[in-house]
Amino acid sequence: MQLFTKLLPSASYLVARSTITVQSRRLLVYGTFQQAKQSRVIVQTKVATVATPDQLVQNHTMSSADVETILAPLRQAVKDQGDLVRKLKEAKSPKLEVDEAVKELKKRKKTLEEKEKSLAPPDEAFNRAKMEDLLKRRFVYDQAFSLYGGVAGLFDFGPIGCMMKNNITNMWRNHFILEESMLEVDCTMLTPANVLKASGHVDKFADHMVKDLKTGECFRADHLLQAHMEKLLADKKTPEETKAKCREYMPLLDDFNKQQLTEKFQELGVKSPTNNNDLSEPMEFNLMFQTNIGPAGLLPGFLRPETAQGIFLNFKRLLEFNQNKLPFAAAQIGVSFRNEISPRSGLIRCREFPMAEIEHFLDPDEKDHPKFSSVADLKVTLYSGKMQVSGLSPTVTTLGEAVKQGTIANESLGYFMGRIFLFMVKVGIHPDKLRFRQHMENEMAHYACDCWDAECKTSYGWVECVGCADRSCFDLAQHSAATKTALCYSKPLPEPVMVDVTEIEPQKSVLGKTLKKDAKPVTEHLQSLGEEAILQLEKELQDKGEAVVSVKGKDFSIKPNMIKVKRYQKKKFVEEITPGVIEPSFGIGRVMYAVLEHNFRMREGDEQRTFFSLPAIVAPYKCSVLPLSGNEEFVPFVKQLSDSLTRADMSHKVDDSSGSIGRRYARTDEIAIPFGITVDFDTVNKEPSTVTLRERDSMGQVRLPIDDVPQVVSDLSGGRITWADVENKYPKFQAQETSRSDV
């Protein structure tokens, strides 16, 4: 009894969301088990009346934000109760208490499932609650540090999730790095602050947040304001004047600065969605994790928010490795970090996440691609910026036509969009749930001049999984200016040309006597000046007899005797250009979640049998090996199969546990194993030995020689043959012809 009351703070969070009476809240936190049980019934009743009946049942056009607002308390109720059940079991509480808690858990899950079903569009069969239950039960991934209450935005991958994630990244490496002959690097995650200052992340990589003035809970300001306005628009009691303001503000939301957000929060009366408390004014919050490098703490740094900067900083070495030729691409797979204000939606918004990024360096005046013709006829769904501002729907077109019409800026950008499309479909994204949406000007990253997102349709709405940006020359130019190092490419000219040169020749002896220890940085600054700056400096010396230059935040007076301005002509054989960059950037966790959701299935006629219909190439295990029973005569054949599959580099799982073969098929289906091999008495009794091979999705089975299995599974997993090819080659399995009595 005492344990139950200690575990109730999580339930009090649900109470706060459900506007329960103070008396009920006290019962939940301090009451007996029976009192708390009664209070939970109150919670369930209140949650069910969050929205009006026509919103819940009739309105299938509700926004995802409205649906999530209605479902959020129910999801939280199930989560809290599930946590309670686990803790009661771990504490070995009395059976009566555990049974009562389990009963309540089942009731809440049923309520959630019915509500999700009532709110889903008529053509949607996806059940997120069932999928999340399967992900958690089979430990695909789960919230990190759950023993200590968990940390939002951090996840641990279990054996299945780890294998699937590795398969996706290995496929990415083959699809891009190997096929495109890219240069792979692996750079450090710790990044000095001056690097990210130069890249713009220190100043611009921020979101606005608001804070609950009583609890300290933080929310991302624009997301909260959007959800609040959508709720007002859906509420029939909202005055028409207020609705008109919401419609006016909604398209401008991304453009609001701190002051404008503050005004809108006050005007619309936005409160904390958790407990209706007052909120602070919006404030800027940098999304990078800050740290200090070294024990003295004198070198500030950050955990990298993207993998790209390591590639840019190594540009000169990579160019040299590529024999000083453009274009070329470098790639990196690694972990990045963003201190999200309010992480949510599982793997979609995390604080630590795997990325895979490509930086394709090219001549900014030559953005054609030699392989564009290979993807020009691909049909993709495009949602351009023009379509968005015009209120038009996305359209299906070929990449070739989109580039020709100027919808996609150039062939290189279009080529990588095509390669992204092919990769996403290959790993299991449904083409009809994949689109490319062009960034509007007000949402463009500070470094991009054009950007398209590959978005996947999920139960959370359209989610950005891949960004494909034209970063122009921004990053290399920024790091070049910050380090006074030319990060450029020497482009050979067709014929040499004579050019005029204007440069400063510092008088080092005079500078040294006058400026002492500051002479060296001032000299370097003067030598780095361009022609325009030199001419301006020369004019000031002529007009005023001195000029002031600023070096590292300190001003220095330059006299005419400290420098000489030289002018001469020289023959130029090359042109120094700063390359442009096309950057495809993949959020591996988001891709993985979309693949899982697009391939979640329930057996027809038995909704309790759920499984993932993953393509074999990304499935954690390629096949399972299942002896029909625990008979000792099956053991040598199981070992033979396991050894031969291992030699063929086929990951597999042997399941010789107790239970019927049907139950074990269901267990392997749950973890997406595409093919199942069964050893039965026909394997033992007949020569040559044969086994059955079962395909997960159709549940069809064939009979084939045991020696053929490794090659067939390998060809199926690699996409070299299809299941239809196997069925055409081998006889379908009807039933085993011998039994134990025939041995």
N, C-alpha and C positions, 0 to 999 in steps of 0.2 A: 504493500500500500504506500509506504513512504517513497519508494522509487518512482511510482507513478506521478506523485505530486512534484518531484524534482524534475521530471522530464517535460513538464507542461509549459515552460516559457515559449517553446516553438509553437504550441497551440495558441498562446496568447497573441502571437503575431496574426494568426488567422482571425482572432476575435476583433483585433483592431481594424482589419480590412472589412469586417462584416457588420459594423455598427451595432454590436450586441450591447445589451444593457450592462451597466456597471455591476449589477448583482450577478449576472451570468458570467462576466469576466472573472469575478472573484471566485465563483464556484470552480471555474476551470483551473485557476492557478492554485487555490488553497483547499479545494473541497475534496471529499472522498471520491472513490472510484465511481460510485453510483451517481453522485452529484455531477461529476465531470461527464459521465456518460449522457446524462440528461441534457447538459449544456451543449454537448456536441450535436445533439439533435436540433437544438436551437440554431446552432451555427449553420447546419445543413439547410434548415428552413429559410433562414435569412439569405444565404448565398443564392438560393434558388430564385429569389425575388429581386435580384440586382437590376434586371431589365424587364421591360414590359413584355407581355406575351407575344405581341406582334413582332417585336424585335427578335425574340427567341425562335419563333416557329415560321412566321410568314416571310420575313425579310431575308431572302437569300443574297441580297446585294450589299449587305453590311460590309464595312471595311474590315480588314484584318485586325486593326486596332480595336474596333468595337467588339469583335468576336473574342479577342484575347482579353479584353477588359471583363467580359462576362465569364470566361473560362478560368481566368487566373486564380480567383478564390477557390474554385473547385480543384484545380491542380495543386494548389498549396495545401488544401485540406487532405488530399490523398498523400502528398509527400510527408506532411506532419504525422499522419496516422501510420504510414509505413515506417518512418523512423521510430515511432513509439513501439510498434510491434517488434522491431529488431532489438531495441534496447530491453524490452521486457523479456525476450527470449535469452539475450546474453546474460541478464541478471538472474535467470532461472526463477522467474516470478511464478506464483501459483497458476496452475493450469486454467482456472476460472478466469483470471485476469487476462491471460494471453488469448483465450478463446473469445472473450468479449471484445478485445482490441482487434482481433482478426475479423470478427464479424462486422465491426464498424468499418474496417478497412475495405472489405468487400462491398459494403453498402456505398461508400464514397466513390469507389472505382466505378461501380455501376452507374451512379448518378453522373459522374464525369463522362463516361462513354455515351450515355443517352443524350447528354447535352451537346457533346461534340457532333453526334450523329444528326441531331435536330438542327444544328447551325451550319452543317456542311452543305455546299451546293448539291443539287440532286445527282450530278454525275461524279461526285467525289466519293471514293470508297476507302480512302486512306484513313487509318486510325492511329493517330500519333501516340495515344496512351498505350496501345498494345505494342507499338514498336519500341517505345521507351522502356516498357516492362521487359521486353525481350533483350534489349541492349544491356540493361542493368543485370538481368538474371544470368545472362551468359558472359558478363563482364567484358563486353566489347569496349566500353569506356565508362567511366563514372567520375563523379566530382572528387577532386583530390582532397586529401586530409579529412576524409569523412569521419574518421574516429574522433577528430577534434571539432566536429561541427561543420567541416567543409569550408572551402574558400571559393567565393564566386569567381567565375572566369578561369579557373584552373582545373584541368582534367588529367586523370591517369588512364592510359590505354592498357587494357588487358591483353592476354595472348592473341585473341582473335583480332582485336582492333589494331594491335601492333603489327601483325602480319599483313593485314589489309592495307594499313598506311604504308608499310614498306613496299608492298606490291605496286601501289599507286605511284610512289616516288621512283621506283625502279622503271616502271613503264614510262614515266615522264622523262627519265634520263635516256631511255632508248629512243623515245619518240622525238625528242628535241636534241639532246647533246650528241648522241651517236649519229642519228640520221642527218643532222645539219652540221656535223663536224664543229661543234662549239668547244670552247675552252672552259673547262670546269675549274672553279676555285673554291676554297673553303676558308673564309676569313673569320676573324675573331668577332665575338658578340659584344665585348666591351669596347666602347667607342669614346675617345676623348671629346670633351664638350666643344672644343674649337672646330672639330670636324663637322659636327652637326649644327654648329653656329653658321659655318660657311654654307652648308647645304640648305639652310633656311628652317630646319626642324625646330631649333630652339625658340625661334620667334613666331613661327606660324603653325607648328604642329600642336594645335590646342583646340579644345571645345569649350563651350560655355556650360557651366553647371550651376545648379541651385542646391541649397542644403536645407533640410528640415531643421528649423530653429530649436526644436525640443529634443529630437532624437539624434540629430547629426547625420541622418541618412541623406545620401547624395543622389541627384538625378541629373541626367543630361538635359539641359534647358530646352533645346529645340525639339527633342523627342517628346518631352513632357508637354510642351505647349501644343504640339501637333495632336497628341492623343486627347488633350483637353478640348481642343477645338472640334475634333471629330466627334467627341462625345456630346458636345453642345449641339452640333448639327443634327445628330441622330435623335436628340431628345425633343419630343413634341411640345414640351412646356417651355422651351427656349424661345424668347421673344424674337420676332423676325428681324428686328434691328440688330440684335446680337449675331444672328446667323449670317446676316449680310456682311458684318465685320469679319467674321470667321472666313467666309468665302473670299473676301478681299485679302486677308492676311496669308491664307494658306499658300498661294503660289510664291509669296515673297519670303517665306520662312527661312530659306537658306541664306538670304541676304541680310537678315537682321543682325545688327551689331549689338554690343552689350546694352547700350542705352535703349535701343528699340525693343529688345527682349524685355528689359525691365518695365517699360511702359505697357507692353502687351500683357505681361503677367499681372500687373496691377489692374489694368482695364478689364480683363476677363476674369479676374478673381481666381487665379490658379492656386490651388492648395496641394499639399502633399497627397498623392494618390493612396498612400498607405494608411494614413490616419487623419487626414484633413487638417493637419497642422499648418501654421504659417511657414513660408519659405523665405530664405535670404534672397537678396538681389542676385541676378546672374553674375558670375565671375569667371574669368578665363582660367582654364586648367590645362597645363601641358601634359600630354599623354605619354611622355617618356619616363621610364624609371631612372631616377638619378642616383648616382653613387660616387664614390671617390676611389681613384686608382692609386694603390700604394699605401703603406702604413701611415705616412705623414699627412695624408688627406689633402695634399697640395695640388693634385691633378684631378679636377672634376671630370666626371664622365657620365655616360648613360649606357643602358642596355639598348642595343640597336633596335630601332622601330621598323627597319626593313633591312634586307640583305644587300641592297643595291650599292650602298656607299663603299663597301669594301672593293667592289669591282671598279668603280670610278677611280679610287685612289691607286689602283694597280694598273691603270690604263696604259701607261708608258711601257711597262714590262710586258703586258699582254700584246701590245702592238709590235714590240720587238720580237716576241715569240712567234707572232704571225708574219714574220719577215717584212714588217713595216708596210703591210698591205691592208687596204680597206676594200669592201666591208668585211667585218668579222663579228662574231658574237661570243660573249662570255656568259656563263651561267653559274648559279650557286643554289644549293639546297641547304636550308638551315632553319634555325629557330629565331623568331623575332618576338619583341615584347611591346605591348602597349597597355598603359595603365588605364583601362577603360573606366569611365565614371560609373556606369551601371551595366556591367556585363549581363547578358541574358541570351536566351535561345540556344543553350548548349554550345556546340562547337562553332556556331555562327559568329558569336562575339566573345572572344577570349582575351585573356591578358598575356598568355604565352601560347604561341601557335607556330606550326611549321609552315614555311614558305618555299616556293621554288620560283626564282626570278631569272630573266634573261635580259641582258643589255646588248642590243644589236647596234654596233657602231657603224655609221655610214656617212658618206659625203652628203652634207645637207642640201646640196644642189642636184644630187643624183639619187633619188629615192625609188627608182625602178627596182624590181627584183627579178633575177634570172629564172626563178622557179615559180613565178606567179601563175603562169599558165596551168600549172598542175592543180591549182585550187580555184581557178577563175570560174569554172562551171558549177562550183558548190552552191547549193541553195541554202541560204540562212535567213533567219528572221532578224530584221534590222529595225531599231527604234531610234531614229536620228533625232538630234536636237530640234530640228525644224518640225518634225512630226509632233514632238512633245508640246512645243509652244503653240502649235496649230490645233491641238486637240485631236490629232489623227491617231489611228491605231497602227501598231507595228505592221510591217509588210515583209513578205517573203520575196527575195530576189537573189540573183547570183552575185558573187563577189566581183566578178568581172564587170557587170553592169553597174554596180555600186561605185566602183573606182572610176569607170568611164563617165558617170554622171557627176562625180565629185562628192558624192555622199560620204565615201571613204577617201581620205585626202591623197593617198598615194599607194603604190603597189606593195611596198614593204609592209606598211601597216595592214593592208588587205591580206597579204600572204600569211602573216602571223595570226590574223583572225581566223583564216581558214585552217591553219594547223591547230589552233586552239579548239575549233569546232570538232575536228577529227579526233583529237585526243579525248575530249569530253564524252563524245559518243562511244568511243572505244572502252572507256572505263565504266560505262553504264548509265550515263545521263541520257534521258529520253529526248530526242531531237525536238519534239513538239513542246517540251518544257524548257527549252534553251533559246535565249535570244541575246542579241548584242544591243545594248542601249548606250547611246552617245551621251557623254557628260554635257550638261548645260554649262554655260560660262560661269555661273555663280557657284558651281560645285566642283570646278576644275581644281586639281591640286596645284600648289604654288609653282611646281616645276614643269607642268604639262602645258602644251599648246593644243593638244587634241587627245581625247581618251575615249575608248569604248570599253564598257564592262560586259563580260559574258555573264549573264544572269540566269539562274536556275529557278524555276517555279517550285516552291515548297509550300508546306502548310503554314509557314510564316510569311508567305508572299514571295515576291521576286527578290532573290538574294544574290548580291554580287559575289561571284566565286573567283573570277579572273579579271584583272584589269589589263588593258592593252593600250599603253600611252605613248604618244610621241613627246618625249621629254626635251626635244630640240637640243640645244647645246648648253642647257642651263647648268647641269652639275659640273661638267668639266670646266666651264668658264668660271664658276664660283670657286672651285678648289684651286684653279690656276691663279686667280686673283688673290686668294687668301695666302697661298704659299709662295707666290712670285715664281712659280714654275710653269713653263709652257706645256700644257697638256694638249698637244695638237698633233696634226698629221701633216707631213711634208708631201704635198701633192705635186708630182712632176708636171712642169709646164710643157706644152707641145713644142715651144721654141723659147730660148732664153730672151729676157727683156731687160732693158736698162731702167732702173728705178732711182728716184731721188731719196736720199737718206738724211735724216736730221736726228742727231743724237747729242747727248750731254757727255762731256769729258770732265769728270770731277777733278779739281785740283787737290789731290789728297793731302799734300803737305800743309796747305792752308786750312783745309777742313780739320785735319788732325790737331793742329795747334789751337784752333778756335773751339772745336766741339768736344775734344778729348775722347772720352769713352763712347760718346754718341756719334762719333764720326762714321763708324762702320755702317750702322743702320741707315743714316742719312745718305751716305754714298750709294748704298744699294737701292734706296728709294729713288734717288735722282737718276740712276742708270736704268730704272724700270719704266720711266715716264714715256708715254707715247708722244707722237709728233705734236698733237694739239696741245697737250699739257706743257711741252717744251716751249712752244711758241708763246703761250700765255705767261710762262715764267720769264722768258726773255723780255717780253714787253714790260712786265712789272719792274724788272731790273733797270730797264732804260728810262721808264717814267719816274720811278720813285727812288731808285738807287739801292733798293733791297726788295726781297720777296720772302714771304713766309710759307713754309711747307710744314705739313703735319705728318709726323711719323709715330705710330703706336700711341696716338692720343696726346702727343707732346708737340708743341710748335717750336720751329727753329727759324732763325733769321738767316737768309742766304744773301751774301754780298756779291757784287760783280766779279771780284777776284777769286771767288771760290769755284767757279765753273767756267767752261768754254763750250760754246755751241758750235758743233761741227756740221758742215753740209758737204755732201759729196754724192757721186753716182756710183752704183755698182750693178754688175750683171746678176740677174736673178734667174735661177734654174728651177726653183720650186716655189710653190705657194703654201704658206702655213695656214691651215684651216683647223677650226675646232669641230670635231665630228658631231653630227646629230645622233640621237639615240632613239630607237624603238624598244619599248620595254613591256613584254608580257610578264605579268606578276600573278602567280597562283597562290591562293590560300588553300593549302592542302586539306586543312580541317574542314573548311566549308565545302570543298569538292567532295570530300569523304561523306559528310552529312547528306548532301544532295543525292549522292549515289545510293546511300542506304535508304533514304526516303523513297526515291524513284523505284527501288527494287524490293520494297517490303510487300509481302504477299500474305494472304490468308487462303487456306485450302477451301475450294468450293464445297459447300455443304458442311464444313467443319471449321468455323471461324476461330476455334481455339488452337488450331494447328497453324501457327504463323512461321514464316521463314523469309530469308533473303534470297532473291533470285539474281545474285550477282553474276556478272560475266566470269567465266572460268579464269580469265587472265588476272583478275584482281581478287578472286576468292582466296581466303586464307589458306585452306587446304584444297588441293586439286581433286582428291578422292578420299574415300574411306574404305577400309578393309573390314568386313564384318563376317565372322564365322557364324553359321546358322545357329549354333548353340555352343555350349561349353565342352563338347565332345573333344577328347584328346587327339583324335585322328585328324582334326582340322588344323592343329597347331603347326605342323611342318609346311602346309600350304600357305598359311597366313604369313609365316616367316619368309617363305620363298617370295611371296608377293611384295612384302615390305622391303626386303633387300633389293629386289629388282627395281622397284619404284624409287628407292633412294639412289641407286646408281644412275637412274634416268633423271635425277634432280627434280622429282615430283614430290612435293610436300603432301603428306597423307596422314590420316589418323586411324589407328587401329582401335576398334571398339569391340572388345570381347566381354563386355559387362553383361550382367544378367538382364533379362527382359526379352520380349518378343522382337523379332526382326523388324516388325512394323514400328514399334516404339523407338528402336535404335535408328531407323531411317528418319523418323521425325526429329530426333535429336541432332542428327547430322545436317538435316535440312535447315534447322534453326541457325546453324552457324555457316550457312551458305555453301556447304560442300557440294559441288555440282554433280559428282559422279560417285556411285557406291558400288563396291565389288563385294559380292557375297560368295563365300565358300560353303558349299553344301555337300550332301552325300553323293551327288553326281560327280563332284570334283574328286572325291575319294575313290568311287567305285568304277569310273569309266576311264578308258585310255583313248586318246590323250586327255589329260585333265582339262576340264573347262570350268569356268565360273560365270556368274551372271554380272552384267554391268548395267546399272540403273542410272537414268538421267533424272535429276532432281525436279525440274519444272514440269515435265510431262509425266513423270513416274514410269515411263516406258522402260522395258528391260530387254536385253539381248543376251544370247549365250555365245561365248567366244573362248578360244583356247587360252589357257593361263599364260602362255609365253607371249601372246599378242598384247596383253594388257598394258605394259609400260608404254609401248609405242603409240597405242590407240589413245591412252589418256594424255600423253604428251602432245599428240597432234590435235586433240580436242581442246586442250588447255591453251595451246598456242594459236588457235584459230585456223589451223591449216586444213582441218576437215570439220564437218558439222555432224550433229547427231543424226540427221537424215542420212548422211553418207554411211554412218555406222549401221543404221537399221537396214540399209540396202545391202550391206555386205554380210551381215551376220543374222542368223535366225532369231526371231523374237522368242523370248522366254515365256512359256505358258505355266509350267509347273515342273518341279524336279521329278525325274522318272524312277529314281531309286530311293531307298530309305535305309535306315540303320540296320534293319533286318536283312538287307541284301548284302551286308558286308561279309 
